[in-house]
Amino acid sequence: MFVNRIARGLGRHRLRYAVAATAAAAAVAIPLGLTPATAATAYTPATHTAPTHVKPTIVLVHGAWADASSWSGEVTRLQADGYTVAVAPNPLRGLSDDTDYLRDYLASITGPIVLVGHSYGGAVITNAATGNPNVKALVYVDAYIPDEGDTVADLSGPDSALAPGASNPASVFKLVDYPNAPDNIYDTYVLPDVFVRAFAGDLSPAKGAQLAASQSPTSLLALGLHSGPPAWKTIPAWDLIGTNDKIIPVAQQIEMAKNAGAHTQKFTASHLGIISQPATVTKFIEQAACSVR
């Protein structure tokens, strides 16, 4: 496996994997109903107020080597269209910890939720939404859609721009120690030239360089931990696939979407289509949101 091969390439021991706990904390949804009818008389017919459709809260989850600003274009548009939007924190400490963090965050939201994940964020939402009755739709954008037992590294496939890191980590990552890390686990930073070329192919070189310089560190545990029971088995899934994605090649994305039974759409975008084409991404999210009743 990818992380094991990284560890061997560094001359270290194998990683121990943990399966993310996926017990969800459910928020209580407020049912919609008709308002009381006015009293009928011989001359005045009874009247009723039609139920009002409540727009779901849109919760956006960013991916690895990123932060909440990735979603700036979508947040502005969704808010202008009347949606309540939250960009959830994603600590990037590993799938188990990140899942627990998001699960607790979702428990604080009442009413219906459309949960959106980009890249590694797709793996996090897949685990965190399991068992939460308020999550009505899962939306994936250039994202991992793991089944139980899958890892992000395995799902990237051999054609990913990150694949050379399996045998030669220094060709892709800068590895940095971080406090209280497990043995042989490091924070990763994607090398600037790899970031600009592989992540940001449809952004200007200057923008790509800015994003590379400001990337958030991501623990190796984010790449190697096994996924738990997937939420898409009980929650409808939607998947927007960038056809120029060099991090999660299109064939990998199509296979994952098919496995999850997702409503699928393609767009001509790099892995960072959420930044280069926020209008297209917003429209796709709103399509999923309109399906929620």
ABEGO torsion letter per residue (X at the ends): XAAAAAAAAAGBBBBBBBBBBABBBBBBBBBBBBBBBBBBBAABBBBBBBBBBBBBBBBBBBBBGBBAAAAAAAAAAAAAAGBBBBBBBBAGAEAAAAAAAAAAAAAABBEBBBBBBBEAAAAAAAAAABGBAABABBBBBGBBBBBBGBBAAAAAEAABAAAAAAABAAAABBBBBBBGBBBGBBBBBBBAAAAAAAAAAABBAAAAAAAAAABBBBBAAAAABBBBBBAAAABBBBBBBBAABAABBAAAAAAAAAAAGBBBBBBBBBAAAAAABAAAAAAAAAAAAAABX
